[in-house]
Amino acid sequence: MLIEFSIQNHRSYAARQTFSMVASNTQAQRRGEEYASATGNNAVPYVLREACLFGANGSGKTALIDGVKFMGEFVENSFKDTHSTKSRTPFLYHSQWRDAPSEFEVVFLHGESLFQYGFALDSDRIHEEWLFERPNDTGRLRQIFTREYDAKTESYSWEISPTHLKGERESWKAQTRDDALFLSTAVHLNAEGLERPFDWLTRGMREIQEIENLSPFTASRIAEDDDWKARVLDFLQGADLFFADIEVQEINFFDQKQFRQMPEDAQAQLKSLVPDDAKTLAIRSLRKDDAQNNVGLDWHEESSGTQILFALAGPILDVLHNGLTLFVDELNTRLHPLAFRYITQLFCNPETNPHNAQLVFTTHDVTVADQDCISKEQIWLVEKGDDLASILKPFSDFKTRDTGIFRRGYLQGRYGAVPRLAG
């Protein structure tokens, strides 16, 4: 479970900003399981099941999710990719930040421990890296390793616990490049003591920035597993899409109806780029007619909202099944408000979310604050300061009793994080 995510000098973020999923003990005990999950860790007894971020277009909501994506991919790939540090994107609108290190840190619960892991990097090297662990049984914070670059000596200062990290520590250090993470390197060299945090950092957080691109994921799972198809159908029927069935078939790329309907010059251009034996998945929905016969409809003829729900079904069901944390940019795009509410309530309900999965989403739909399972602690505001840097503010910082007045107050600009429109 995600506890906190901090970001510094990445895209629209300059100074360090921290997003938290920590639930207050009072609210958690009063509102119950629909609001927060009990962790078993005394340091953070309760964690929110979901949270939402509001902000004007360009305020930094997407940049926060991009930071989550960057961190996970960098942890997974830095050992293999010798140019991965070049992919970082610092804050550009102030000279002090362009060449300064970017920093990412996450606090999370995995297994029976709370972990704190982070790193700082510029385009050439890792400047700092650290990992701490607080096991549930002892409640004591212990240092697993730290690493810090000294520009004067052009070398790293290391501290690796011989008690809490067994194995070929010196070998792992020696094989860690300046532009690679020690965590990534050591795990790829079979450091069993680091597999748990590595597993969560590379699998525990999922992010969706372009929902439309997810249909192949859902379709491929349906094609492989009838049980998965049944779960997707249940999900869609819960959102008032009463399909009798969904058919997924692998076909030649050039046999799909969309290709045949293209102009000849577009077909010719695609044929020059796509191999003759390329495959794709053809999706058809089936509904009952008046005589209870199945009638099929090619997927591209379905409404955009239906296609979005189908695309979301795969990752949402996967996250709920595995107890992961899902970040979604503009979750309510092209969704009916009730379909939007249906998705958010899947995460609030312990029966549909028995593994304590978490949902974090950006939206402009202020009616989300009217939902029973959304409280002040779960609303975050993102806005840009006069220096064009993004700022994260929890709505709980404002002295209001509940979320009931959020809609009017937010649109009136009372809490910031809205467009500054000319009037």
Phi, psi and omega in degrees: 000141178283133175257304180214149171228126181241146185218142179214133176057053175225120180051244184276001180261128178255271178297154184304131175233142183235127175257131187237142173248018180287131177259139177292144181301319183297312180294319181297318181287328181282320187267340172086195189293335180292341184264314186213156178258136174285136187260335187081002180249123185296334181291324179222087186294327184225142179231139182295146175279329178206162178207157180227152180240130177248148176175159178295163173302133180080011184280334180128007180296311180294324180297327177294314179295323177297325176295320175299314180297315180301315183298312181298315181292325180291319177300318183288323193250351188297329178294325184270328188258111183284353180242017187294330179295335181293342184277355180291152184233095183286167174293127191261347191267018172207134187298329183293337184266337188300320182254003179280155178296147169267147185229138178225135177216141178224140173246129186210160175253130179211127186066232183252026183219154169259131181243149172232114184227142177197171177203157175233137183213153166245196186286350184249329188202167168277127179268323178213153174205140184208150176216125175235154181224140174234098180295147179296324187288326181261329183072010183257133179283130178230144180275125176270310173198156169222156182210129182218134182272134176254110184295331182291317181266352183054044180213168181258143170260124185244146167222115180234126184287118176288341180280318188257357176222100181272158174118199187277066186300315182294323177294318179297319177299313184297330183267003178273113179291160178299329183260019179234156178278141175297319180303311181297315183296311184296320180296319178291344175258022172073038174278096185296330182292348181250003185293324182297307178296323178298318180300313181291319182296331182261342182235336190287332179249125175245149179223144178233117178249333177230095187299322185302334184281359187266351181305318178301326178297310179297316182296318182294323178293322177297318181295332184269337193214114180295327178296321177297319178300318179298321179292321178295317178298318177299317179299313182292321179293327175295335177264018176072030173247097189268076174282140171283329180192167172228129178254134176233125183225135175280127180226167174295139183307321186276358177267351182289147187299322181300322180293316182295337180273355179287155172300154185300322181293326177290321177298316182297321180295317178295321180297333178283344184253332187254132178301150182299329184263015180297141181248156174214169179257124176264128183247135175227136173263147179236133176232157179278135173270190184296336179263012180065027173265146177286130177240123184269150177224127177300143190299325183291350177270351175288159179294158180296324178295320177296318179296323178295316179298319178297316180298322181286334186303314183301301181295324180294314179295323178296316180294316179297321182291325186256001178066044183260178177249124185246126172256129180231127177272126179055059184300325186275006182302122177061018177255142172296145181306326180286327175293321176300314180295321179303316181294313182296326181285340174301326181278334180284330188275118180300336180287321178270349179229063185286345184257015174062042172293158181234146177236126174236125184220153173260149182198162170249001185274100184289345180293346177299333180290346179278351181289144183298329185268009177249124179241180180303320183295342186263001181251128178237145181245135180238124178216164178257137177280182180296340178271008179072010178268141181286144179231132176261130178227128175284138178298336180295345177289340181273143184276078174232152185286323184205190182272358185300329182262006185296315187304305183294316183295321180294312182293337175278356178083015185294332184249006183076196177062032176234161178297145175265083187277142176287139183229000000 
